Amino acid sequence: MDDGSASIFGFTPLRVTASELDQLRAAPSPAESSSGPVCSAPPIPQGPCPVCPRLEQEFEPWRQAAYWKAQHRRALQREAQLKTEVQRLQALLRLREQQLFGRSTEAAATGPTVPLVTPTDPPPRRPRGQQPGKPGPKRRDYSHLPAVVEDHRLPPDQCRCSRCGQPFDDFPGTEDSIILEVDVRAHRRVVHRRRYRPTCSCAAHPGLVTAPPPPRVIPKSILGVSIWVSLLLDKYLFYRPTYRLLADWATHGLDLSLGTVTDGLKHLVGLFEPLYQALVRHSQRQTLWHADETRWLVFASLEGKVGYRWYLWVFHSAEVVVFVLAAGRSHDVPEEHFGPVEDRGILVVDRYKAYQAIDKVKSGRIVLAFCWAHVRRDFLRLAKSWPEQESWALDWVSEIGTLYHLNDERLKVRQDAAAFAVADSALRAAVTSFGKRGEEQLREADVDPARHKVLESLGDHWSGLTVFVEHPEVPMDNNTAERSERGPVVGRKNYYGSGSVWSGQLAAMLFSLFQTLCLSGLNPRLWLTAYLSACAEAGGRAPAEVDRFLPWNLSPEQRREWGCDDAVPAADTS
């Protein structure tokens, strides 16, 4: 047959070989056949007519065989696709079950020997409490607390000998013991303002002269500074709903209306706005930030916005923590926060695409450093979701742990140039080997799709993952920002976000303020008492110079007065 001829049966045209043509020629003629189709065309010298009914009948088994072979191949392909889809869905189901019912910690997954799926022989757990060979904790000192001395004596009937009845004599000294107590007492400050009558006749002071009223945080409000300090700390530092604190105070005899407290909080927004703007400006002058975002509910309707999901962004640097509440999650939020950043800086983030779309990142003024904890999480998720890939994934987890260890060893000897060079060389060799191994496995022809996805993500973010190699001051992960969001997430669960836009903005301001104070080692209660007292002295407005209250502008005397011990690093209370 001609290669260019079309098939008249809807199938691919078949070639007729020389042997097949000989068989056709040897076949009985139409006259010799007692049954079957008869060719009405005159015979041709080369053989029977290629379009005659006889040829169709004799080639039908071959066509049927080709058709069913093609159908079989398609069925096998569909079966392979369905098996792959079933494996993917089973992996997704295992992942969701782990997220819902499994342990959230990742500390136990350290190597291939640790089973993550249906463990049969769990590793021995480390005993709790003081570990052998570790220094014990120091005993806490409470000598700074005021003391209420109590003198306990024996009753007269017991201050004598139980046998002969002779009285006991006093002996020098006492046997002392200490008991800690907390005395919460609500009270009223009754302020008597003295009035005076001028005795002169110059009429400079007509009428009576009265002593000035006491300063108030909110004019004409009966709530004092201590009330607002406790309210703000309880809600924005300890993340407890306001109604629970009011219920607690009610047991002490102080019954406050929730509406009164809410109106007062709205008035306090103006007192903290200048402080918040100062924190933002100081954050823009930093050169290393950690950034992350989490959802935050704001039950307010905005034109063009569907739903109540807002986002609480955090920008954590060495000296200041700034939270930003935004209605969206786009790159406009970090762009607006950083403002006119002139100096180059490094931003440690996860792999969210919005950070890569920032103008200052595109222009090279801000370099993105990606988080290795998220890479480690990818391999752990693969190990939990795909049991057949568990050993391979946990081997990568072990390699990531080696990188963490080598980087820690490098940072320990950062002040020793010779030792640092040796440790730095070992780290660079390990990072290079890690990257080459990923490239080689990604180029394999038969790489598993589950492996391919993780390795492809590793390659796409490799430049940001290796920033810490050239910059030892940059951490390998973004855990700093995630720890900063831990408290607000607890607050989100306890009081479901904010009921209005101003309430959400106040939350962002005070989250920023309190975490910055804790970062500097200051006592938030003492600092807040001093600041609100200054606001009260200013007539219920923010002080004229709020910069003098910022942690980096405090004198050593102020730092000691507000609870900062520079010799002891501040604990992370975020």
C-alpha positions in Angstrom: 0.0 0.0 0.0 1.0 3.6 -0.5 2.2 5.3 2.7 0.1 8.4 1.9 -3.2 6.5 1.5 -6.0 7.0 4.0 -7.6 4.3 6.0 -11.2 3.5 5.0 -11.9 1.8 8.4 -10.9 4.5 10.7 -7.6 2.8 11.7 -4.0 3.4 10.7 -3.3 2.1 7.2 -1.6 -1.3 7.2 1.4 -2.1 5.0 1.2 -5.3 2.9 4.5 -7.2 2.9 5.6 -9.4 0.1 4.8 -12.6 2.0 1.3 -11.4 2.8 0.9 -10.5 -0.9 1.9 -14.1 -1.8 -0.7 -15.5 0.7 -3.3 -13.4 -0.9 -2.4 -14.6 -4.3 -2.5 -18.2 -3.2 -5.9 -17.7 -1.6 -8.9 -19.3 -3.5 -10.5 -17.2 -6.1 -14.1 -15.9 -5.7 -15.3 -18.6 -8.0 -13.7 -21.3 -5.9 -15.1 -20.0 -2.6 -18.5 -21.3 -1.7 -19.2 -18.6 0.9 -18.0 -15.2 1.9 -17.8 -12.0 0.0 -17.1 -12.1 -3.7 -15.0 -9.5 -5.5 -16.9 -8.0 -8.3 -13.9 -6.2 -9.8 -11.8 -7.8 -12.6 -8.6 -9.4 -11.4 -5.4 -7.4 -11.7 -1.9 -8.9 -12.5 -0.4 -7.8 -9.2 -3.0 -9.6 -7.1 -6.4 -9.0 -5.7 -7.9 -5.5 -5.4 -6.8 -3.8 -2.2 -10.3 -2.5 -1.5 -12.3 -5.5 -2.2 -14.6 -7.1 0.5 -12.4 -10.2 0.6 -9.3 -8.2 1.7 -11.4 -6.5 4.4 -12.5 -9.9 5.8 -9.0 -11.4 5.8 -7.4 -8.4 7.4 -10.1 -8.0 10.1 -8.3 -10.2 12.8 -5.1 -8.2 12.4 -7.0 -4.9 12.8 -8.8 -6.3 15.8 -5.5 -7.4 17.4 -4.0 -3.9 16.9 -7.1 -2.2 18.3 -7.2 -4.3 21.5 -3.5 -4.0 22.0 -3.9 -0.2 21.9 -6.8 -0.4 24.3 -4.7 -2.6 26.6 -1.8 0.0 26.6 -4.3 2.8 27.4 -5.7 0.7 30.3 -2.3 0.1 31.7 -1.5 3.8 31.5 -4.8 4.7 33.2 -4.1 2.0 35.9 -0.6 3.5 36.5 -2.1 7.0 36.7 -4.7 5.9 39.2 -2.2 4.1 41.3 -0.1 7.2 41.5 -3.1 9.3 42.4 -4.1 6.8 45.1 -0.6 6.9 46.5 -0.7 10.7 46.5 -4.1 10.8 48.2 -3.0 8.3 50.8 0.1 10.4 51.5 -2.1 13.5 51.9 -4.5 11.5 54.2 -1.5 10.4 56.4 -0.3 14.0 56.5 -3.7 15.4 57.5 -4.0 12.7 60.2 -0.6 13.6 61.5 -1.5 17.3 61.6 -4.8 16.6 63.4 -3.9 13.8 65.8 -0.1 13.5 65.7 2.5 15.2 67.8 3.4 18.6 66.6 7.0 18.5 67.8 9.8 17.8 65.4 12.5 17.2 67.9 12.3 13.4 67.9 13.0 13.1 64.2 16.7 13.2 64.1 17.7 10.3 61.8 16.7 7.2 59.9 16.6 5.1 63.0 13.7 7.1 64.4 10.4 5.6 63.0 7.7 8.2 62.3 5.0 6.0 60.9 3.5 3.3 63.1 6.5 2.9 65.4 7.0 -0.5 66.9 10.0 0.1 69.1 10.0 3.8 70.3 13.4 5.1 71.4 14.0 5.6 75.1 12.9 9.0 76.4 15.2 11.2 78.3 14.3 11.5 81.9 12.7 14.7 83.0 14.3 17.1 85.5 17.9 17.7 86.3 20.3 15.9 83.9 23.5 14.3 85.0 26.6 16.4 84.4 24.6 19.6 83.9 24.8 22.6 86.3 21.9 22.8 88.6 19.6 25.9 88.6 20.3 28.7 91.0 18.0 29.1 93.9 15.7 32.1 93.4 16.3 35.2 95.6 13.2 37.0 97.0 15.1 39.3 99.3 13.9 42.3 97.3 10.3 41.8 98.2 8.9 43.8 101.2 8.7 41.8 104.4 5.9 41.6 106.9 7.4 40.4 110.1 5.4 38.1 112.3 6.4 37.2 115.9 5.2 33.7 116.9 5.3 32.7 120.5 4.3 29.7 122.5 0.9 29.9 124.3 1.3 30.4 128.1 0.1 26.9 128.8 2.7 25.4 126.5 5.6 27.7 127.6 6.5 25.4 130.5 7.9 22.0 131.2 5.4 19.3 130.4 6.6 17.2 133.5 7.4 19.6 136.3 5.6 22.7 135.1 8.6 25.1 135.4 8.4 28.0 132.9 10.7 28.2 129.9 13.2 31.1 129.7 13.8 33.2 126.6 16.8 32.2 124.5 18.6 34.7 122.2 17.8 34.5 118.5 14.9 33.1 116.5 14.2 30.2 114.1 13.1 32.0 110.9 11.1 30.8 107.9 9.8 32.5 104.8 6.4 32.1 103.2 5.6 34.0 99.9 2.2 35.6 99.7 0.4 37.8 97.1 -2.0 40.4 98.4 -4.4 41.8 95.7 -6.4 44.6 97.1 -8.8 46.9 95.3 -9.2 50.3 97.0 -10.5 53.8 96.4 -8.3 56.8 96.4 -10.3 59.5 98.0 -8.7 62.8 97.1 -9.5 65.8 99.3 -8.7 68.9 97.5 -8.2 71.7 99.9 -9.9 75.1 99.2 -8.4 78.4 100.2 -9.8 81.9 100.5 -7.6 84.9 99.7 -7.1 87.3 102.6 -5.8 90.2 100.5 -7.8 92.9 98.9 -5.9 93.1 95.6 -8.4 90.9 93.8 -5.8 88.8 92.0 -7.6 85.6 93.0 -11.3 86.2 93.0 -13.3 83.6 94.8 -11.9 80.4 96.3 -8.6 78.7 95.3 -8.7 74.9 95.1 -5.8 72.5 95.0 -5.3 71.0 91.5 -7.1 67.7 90.7 -5.1 64.5 90.6 -3.6 63.5 87.2 -5.7 61.0 85.2 -4.8 58.8 82.2 -8.3 59.5 80.8 -9.9 62.8 81.8 -12.9 62.5 84.1 -12.4 58.7 84.3 -12.5 57.0 87.7 -10.0 54.3 86.6 -6.4 54.9 87.8 -3.0 54.1 86.3 -2.8 50.7 88.1 -6.1 49.6 86.6 -5.0 50.4 83.0 -1.5 48.8 83.6 -3.1 45.5 84.8 -5.6 45.5 81.9 -3.1 46.1 79.2 -0.6 43.6 80.6 -3.2 40.9 81.1 -4.6 41.2 77.6 -1.5 42.0 75.4 1.3 40.4 77.3 -0.4 37.4 79.0 -3.0 37.1 76.2 -6.0 36.6 78.5 -9.5 37.8 77.5 -10.6 41.0 79.3 -13.8 39.5 80.7 -11.7 36.9 82.6 -9.7 39.6 84.4 -12.9 41.5 85.2 -14.4 38.3 86.7 -11.2 37.9 88.7 -11.5 41.4 90.0 -15.1 40.9 90.9 -14.0 38.3 93.4 -12.0 41.0 95.1 -15.0 43.4 95.2 -14.1 45.5 92.2 -17.0 45.2 89.7 -16.2 47.0 86.4 -18.4 47.2 83.3 -16.9 45.7 80.1 -18.2 48.7 78.1 -16.4 51.1 80.4 -13.2 49.3 79.8 -13.7 49.1 76.1 -14.3 52.8 75.8 -11.2 53.5 77.8 -9.1 51.2 75.5 -10.2 53.1 72.5 -9.0 56.4 74.1 -5.6 54.8 74.8 -4.8 54.3 71.1 -3.7 57.9 70.8 -1.3 57.5 73.8 0.6 54.7 72.1 0.5 55.9 68.5 3.7 58.1 68.9 5.6 55.2 70.6 4.6 52.8 67.8 5.8 55.1 65.1 9.1 55.5 66.9 9.4 51.7 67.0 8.7 51.5 63.3 11.4 54.1 62.5 13.9 52.3 64.6 13.1 49.0 62.9 13.7 50.6 59.5 17.3 51.6 60.6 18.2 48.0 61.3 20.1 45.7 58.9 18.9 42.3 59.9 15.2 41.3 60.3 13.1 38.2 60.8 9.7 38.4 59.2 6.6 36.3 59.3 2.8 36.6 59.2 -0.2 34.9 60.7 -3.9 35.4 60.4 -5.8 37.7 62.7 -9.5 38.1 62.8 -11.0 41.6 62.7 -14.8 41.6 62.8 -15.2 44.8 60.8 -16.7 45.2 57.3 -14.5 46.9 54.8 -15.6 47.9 51.3 -14.2 45.5 48.8 -13.1 42.9 51.4 -14.8 39.6 51.8 -14.7 38.0 55.3 -12.9 38.9 58.5 -9.5 37.4 57.9 -6.7 40.0 58.4 -3.0 39.3 58.8 -0.6 40.2 61.6 2.9 40.7 60.3 6.0 40.7 62.5 9.4 42.3 61.8 11.9 41.2 64.5 15.4 42.7 64.7 18.1 42.8 67.4 16.6 45.8 69.2 13.0 46.2 68.3 10.0 44.1 67.4 7.2 45.6 65.2 3.8 44.0 64.5 1.8 45.3 61.6 -1.9 44.6 61.2 -3.0 44.6 57.5 -6.2 43.6 55.7 -4.2 41.6 53.1 -1.1 39.4 52.7 0.5 41.0 49.7 4.0 42.3 49.3 2.7 45.9 49.8 2.8 45.4 53.6 6.6 44.7 54.0 7.3 47.4 51.3 5.4 50.0 53.3 7.0 48.9 56.6 10.6 49.1 55.4 10.0 52.5 53.7 13.0 54.2 52.2 15.7 51.7 53.2 19.0 53.1 51.9 21.5 50.6 53.4 21.6 47.0 52.4 20.0 44.5 54.8 19.1 40.9 55.2 15.6 39.6 55.7 15.2 36.1 57.1 11.9 34.6 55.9 10.1 31.5 54.9 9.4 30.7 51.2 6.3 32.8 50.9 6.3 34.5 47.4 5.3 37.9 48.7 8.7 38.5 50.1 10.4 37.8 46.8 8.1 40.4 45.2 9.3 43.3 47.4 10.8 46.1 45.3 13.9 46.4 47.6 14.5 42.7 47.2 14.3 42.9 43.4 16.7 45.8 43.4 19.1 44.0 45.7 19.0 46.4 48.7 17.4 43.6 50.8 18.8 40.0 50.5 16.4 37.2 51.4 17.7 34.4 53.6 15.4 31.4 53.6 14.7 29.2 56.5 16.3 25.7 56.8 13.7 24.6 59.3 11.1 24.7 56.5 13.4 22.6 54.3 13.7 20.1 57.2 10.0 20.2 57.6 9.6 19.3 53.9 11.6 16.1 54.4 9.8 15.2 57.6 6.4 15.7 55.9 7.6 13.4 53.1 8.7 10.8 55.6 5.3 10.9 57.5 3.2 10.9 54.3 5.2 8.3 52.2 6.3 5.3 54.2 8.4 3.9 51.4 10.4 7.2 51.3 10.9 7.4 55.0 14.5 6.2 55.1 15.5 8.4 52.2 13.8 11.5 53.7 15.2 11.0 57.2 18.7 10.6 55.8 18.3 14.2 54.5 17.0 15.3 57.8 20.2 13.9 59.4 22.3 15.8 56.9 20.5 19.1 57.8 21.2 18.4 61.4 24.9 18.1 60.5 24.8 21.5 58.9 23.2 23.0 62.0 25.9 21.4 64.2 28.8 22.6 61.9 27.3 26.1 62.0 27.0 26.1 65.8 30.7 24.9 66.0 31.7 27.8 63.7 29.8 30.4 65.8 31.5 29.1 69.1 34.9 30.1 67.8 33.9 33.2 66.0 36.4 35.3 68.0 39.3 33.0 67.2 40.4 33.6 63.6 42.3 30.4 63.1 39.7 28.1 64.7 37.0 30.0 62.8 38.7 29.4 59.5 38.9 25.6 60.1 35.2 25.4 61.2 34.1 27.7 58.3 35.9 25.4 55.8 34.2 22.3 57.2 30.8 24.0 57.0 31.3 25.2 53.4 32.4 21.7 52.3 29.3 20.2 53.9 27.0 22.8 52.3 28.5 22.2 48.9 28.2 18.5 49.2 24.6 18.9 50.3 23.8 21.0 47.2 25.5 18.7 44.7 23.8 15.6 46.1 20.4 17.4 45.6 21.3 18.3 42.0 22.4 14.7 41.2 19.3 13.1 42.6 17.1 15.7 40.8 18.7 14.8 37.5 17.9 11.1 37.8 15.5 9.9 35.1 13.4 7.7 37.4 13.2 10.1 40.4 10.1 9.6 42.4 7.5 12.4 42.1 7.4 12.9 45.8 11.2 13.2 45.9 11.2 15.5 42.9 8.9 18.0 44.5 11.1 18.4 47.6 14.4 18.5 45.7 13.0 21.0 43.2 12.0 23.3 46.0 15.5 22.9 47.5 17.1 23.9 44.2 14.8 26.9 43.6 15.6 28.4 47.0 19.3 27.4 47.2 20.7 30.9 46.9 18.7 32.1 49.8 19.4 29.0 51.9 23.2 29.6 51.7 23.2 33.3 52.8 24.2 32.2 56.3 27.5 30.8 55.0 28.8 34.2 53.9 27.1 36.0 56.8 27.7 34.2 60.2 25.4 36.7 62.0 22.4 35.4 60.0 20.6 32.4 61.7 19.9 29.3 59.6 16.1 29.5 60.4 13.3 31.9 61.0 12.4 30.6 64.4 12.9 34.0 66.0 9.9 35.4 64.1 7.8 32.4 64.7 8.4 32.5 68.4 7.4 36.2 68.4 4.0 35.2 67.0 3.5 32.5 69.6 1.9 34.9 72.1 -0.5 36.7 69.7 -1.6 33.3 68.3 -2.6 32.3 71.9 -4.4 35.6 72.2 -6.2 34.9 68.9 -7.4 31.6 70.3 -8.5 33.1 73.6 -10.3 36.2 72.4 -10.8 35.5 68.7 -8.8 38.5 67.4 -10.3 42.0 67.5 -13.8 43.3 67.2 -12.9 46.5 65.3 -10.1 48.1 63.3 -8.9 50.4 66.2 -8.8 47.4 68.5 -6.6 45.4 66.1 -4.3 48.4 65.7 -4.0 48.8 69.5 -3.2 45.1 69.7 -0.4 45.5 67.1 1.0 48.5 69.0 1.1 46.8 72.4 2.4 43.5 71.0 5.2 45.5 69.5 5.8 47.5 72.7 5.8 44.7 75.2 8.0 42.3 73.1 10.5 45.2 72.6 10.6 45.8 76.3 11.1 42.1 77.1 13.8 42.0 74.4 15.7 44.8 76.3 15.2 43.1 79.6 12.9 45.7 81.0 10.0 45.0 83.4 6.9 45.9 81.4 4.8 46.6 84.5 7.3 49.2 85.9 7.9 50.8 82.5 4.2 51.0 81.6 3.4 52.5 85.0 6.0 55.2 84.5 4.7 55.9 80.9 1.0 56.1 81.8 1.8 58.3 84.8 3.6 60.7 82.4 0.6 60.6 80.1 -1.6 61.5 83.1 0.7 64.4 84.0 0.4 65.6 80.4 -3.4 65.8 80.8 -4.3 62.5 79.3 -2.1 62.9 76.2 1.2 61.3 75.1 4.2 63.1 76.5 5.9 65.7 74.3 9.1 63.6 74.0 8.3 59.9 73.8 11.8 59.1 72.6 13.1 59.3 76.2 11.0 56.2 77.1 12.4 54.0 74.3 14.7 51.3 75.6 17.8 52.3 73.5 17.6 55.9 74.9 17.4 55.0 78.6 20.1 55.9 81.0 21.7 53.3 83.2 19.7 54.6 86.2 16.4 54.3 84.3 17.2 50.8 83.2 17.9 49.8 86.8 14.8 51.6 88.0 12.6 49.8 85.5 13.9 46.3 86.3 16.7 45.8 83.8 19.8 43.8 85.0 22.3 44.3 82.3 24.5 41.5 83.7 21.8 38.9 83.1 20.4 38.4 79.6 16.6 38.9 79.4 14.5 35.8 79.0 12.4 35.4 75.8 8.9 35.8 77.0 7.4 35.9 73.5 
